[in-house]
């Protein structure tokens, strides 16, 4: 196999006697002639990729599916007089050593490759029959990849000729259906109008013609497939054959390298133009949608968007509105046709009962109303309420009776909040600690004179950054803010309480202030502030991620594991001593006792015959470390292990799809068997091996190893891997639909309180849902077509005014 630079050689001018070697790089002024030496008709893709910054390379640029020869400044070979002079010599038939069918035969004078590619009168320039007697040059391969494949009848009318038996090629064969009734486009299938036969474009360009299982039917332009009676069977056999799969892999690698082989200047210009266009588009849409909503006040409905998805996840939650109605918020998560993960709010529904049977019937009616199939649901995300999560009669159990693949995931945001809330309710010292923080907030904020004292002390000490925050049982973020504000304002609290005790005449205020002073003037309180700030800081990133819209199940499981590992590493005596240093310094600075309080040792009654006794801990700091510090981490880690166990086990099934875990064949087989209704297990296993090898070769530097599921899905779509590996892409799409939390449904209740306020408490369900969709789905609202709205408005009934 010779390299691309050996396929061209510079012709010598009349005044030159030196001969330029084959592997040498030439200047733009060199004149090229086609080398007439015979070559194999299989082109090595590695030889197609040359340095794009070298202006002496040979490329062919497409224009309206017809390739024209550009000037040398755009890295193309000029069809000079030398090339025209050697047209007949260069246009030799294919030569395959050892195969009599490929022996050179006398041919009539035909158009050369450059003429064919630039001939605008040719309706189908990518028809393989046009290149029967043409050598498979790198220019031809590059040109075919840049053209659209020859598929007459796909998007325009075309009458296929019938053979002697009255049969003909059918345009429906451009598509095929895989196991889950998903339609897949065969971008490799080519129909030749000249020969009335079918070819495989991938095998024509890249098939290994010397391989043991090579069949020239779909790859040799001299032959072609014409047995229309057995077309469906033969096409399926071919696309599952090893030769075809290897050809597809080579085609994908070639196309990927051609796409990524562009100059930096082109990338910069393209990025600049795209940014300008995007900014102008955003401004235009903002102006249009603002004007539209202000004048028309029409609700926008976006339910038809999800009809292009094969799989969905449903999220639901209920909450009371201002009028006392129980509102069910219903949301969908899916992967659209562009392989983009979408989470969409669908509707608010008034539910008369919160029983699971009533919720199930309401959900089914909503799915039917929007043309969605319950069989397409692959995941359910609810909170832990028994009517939602019940294993026997809950909503998730009723859905699983209809669809066993609709796995239930307990919202991980709720789970994390339960983990931390349960930890706070297990240890007496921690219970008193958070009760004291809540009492501090209510003591100062419920009385204006007391709050004025607090504000004046803040100003005097120049600590006005943070205000006091209250604790909310259902929002762990509020506990973080409350602990942080008390720790920051600790000097202010001490001086403010002292002033209230000394100056206020209200005995109740003085008594409460004195009690709070006793509680916070302890080393244990300051130490608990530091401990919980450290713990909450470790879980804060996880809590925020579990509420984000870009969340995916694999990243979520990784963050849960890393958070658990971080907390485990902090449960050490060394970490306790390290945390203790700051509270002791703060206590000494504020004239607070720097020693732990002595606690009376409680003696447990010994039962008759009981020999074991509890070990007595005499040191106060050691008692606090064991009974409080270690107890907090033990409860926290135990809760995380128990509550996240099912989720982590389910997420582990999809690890084999991550770029840094490819070639996990046993794990992939288990995953494919889980979704045997959606994929063909045997074919999926074969595709996974080819996909792993393909990704390993093109991503040798592990650039995709840290990619999110969304980035991987976009890569699959951009490189057309969904056509090459359809079963593997189905599993990736299922992975994209799986979520970690029901935060989208939770966020919709924030809009519910804004839209259905006290002054608009009589608003109906239809108007409420319409306004909620506009407010929540802003990106869809900005894409409303005014023309479609007017057409819909005019088609509702006959009107005086004509639209």
ABEGO torsion letter per residue (X at the ends): XBBAAAABBBBBBAABABBBBAABBBBAABBBBBBABBBBABBBAAAABBBAABAABBBBBBBGGBBBBBBAAAGBBBBBAAAAAAAAAABBBBBBBGBAAABBBBBBBBBBAAAAAABAABABAABAAAAAABBBBAAAAAAAAABBBBBBGAABBBBBBBBAAGBBBBAAAABBBBAAGBBBBBAABBBBAAAGBBBBAAAAAABBAABAABBAAAABAABEBABAAAAAAAAAAAAABAAAAAAAAAAAAAAAAAAABBBAAAAAAAAAAAAAAAAAAAAAAAAAAAAAAAAAGBBBBAAAAAAABABBBBBBBBBBBAAGBBBBBBBBBBBBAAGBBBBBBABBBBBABABAAAAAAAAAAAAAAAGBBAAABABBBBBABAAAABAAABAAAAAAAABAABBBBBBAAAAAAAAAAAAAAABAAAAAAAAAAAAAAAAAAABAAAAAAAAAAAAAAGBAABBBBBBBAABAAAAAAAAAAAAAAAAAAAAAAAAAAAABABAAAAAAAAAAAAAAABAAAAAAAAAAAAAAAAAAAAAAAAABAABBAAAAAAAAAAAAAAAAAABBAAAAAAAAAAAAAAAAAAGBBABBBBBBBBBBBBBBGBABBBBBBABAAAAAAAAAAAAAAAAAAAAAAAAAAAAAAAAAAAAAABAAABGBAAAAAAAAAAAAAABBAAAAAAAAAAAAAAAAAABAAGAAAABBAAAAAAAAAAAGAAAABAAAAAAAAAAAABBABAAAAAAAAAAAAAABBAAAAABBAAAAAAAAAAAABAAAAAABBAAAAAAAAAAABBBABBX
